[in-house]
Amino acid sequence: MGTDSSQTRQILTNKHATVYPYHYDPYSNKVMAEPARPDWARTTSVKWDSNDRYEYIKKYSELYPNNG
């Protein structure tokens, strides 16, 4: 007995077979989108200093005042 392909779905995993996380943000009422393909290249990190961190936290707190 074969498998009906209309009843299967693809699940995105990494190379260790870990399923891509589902994340719902209650503040924006949005679900984090999955990448279209699993072979995205890793990007380099951006150096942050303490002022960059402060500005990020300040802006985030303004956008999401109930973030705790």
C-alpha positions as a printed Julia matrix, in Angstrom:
68×3 Matrix{Float64}:
  0.0    0.0    0.0
  1.55   3.34  -1.08
  1.46   6.72   0.58
 -0.92   9.32  -0.74
  1.27  12.39  -1.28
 -1.67  14.71  -0.63
 -1.58  13.57   3.01
  2.09  14.3    3.65
  3.8   17.56   4.41
  7.36  18.73   4.43
  8.95  19.74   7.72
 12.01  21.98   7.75
 14.88  20.59   9.86
 18.54  21.42  10.33
 21.41  19.0    9.65
 20.87  17.41  13.08
 17.18  16.73  12.26
 16.0   19.38  14.72
 12.68  20.85  13.61
 12.67  24.57  12.85
 11.11  26.33  15.86
  7.56  27.63  15.85
  7.42  31.0   17.54
  4.34  33.14  18.09
  4.85  36.72  19.29
  1.83  37.77  21.37
  2.76  41.46  21.16
  2.67  41.65  17.37
  0.26  38.71  16.88
  2.65  37.28  14.29
  4.27  33.92  13.75
  7.97  33.85  12.88
  8.26  32.88   9.22
 10.24  29.81   8.22
 13.0   30.21   5.67
 12.1   29.09   2.16
 15.05  26.67   2.06
 17.35  25.13   4.65
 20.67  26.07   3.04
 20.98  29.72   3.96
 24.53  30.9    4.45
 25.62  31.99   7.91
 26.37  35.69   8.18
 29.06  37.36  10.22
 28.23  38.93  13.55
 28.06  42.66  14.01
 30.1   44.15  16.85
 27.99  45.98  19.43
 29.25  48.33  22.08
 27.36  49.27  25.25
 25.74  52.28  23.55
 24.41  50.1   20.7
 22.89  47.74  23.25
 21.36  50.63  25.19
 19.81  52.11  22.03
 18.42  48.73  20.99
 16.81  48.11  24.38
 15.41  51.65  24.43
 13.85  51.3   20.96
 12.49  47.82  21.74
 10.93  49.09  24.97
  9.28  51.94  23.09
  7.83  49.56  20.48
  6.77  46.91  23.02
  6.06  48.72  26.32
  4.54  45.62  28.0
  7.52  43.34  27.38
  8.32  42.92  31.07
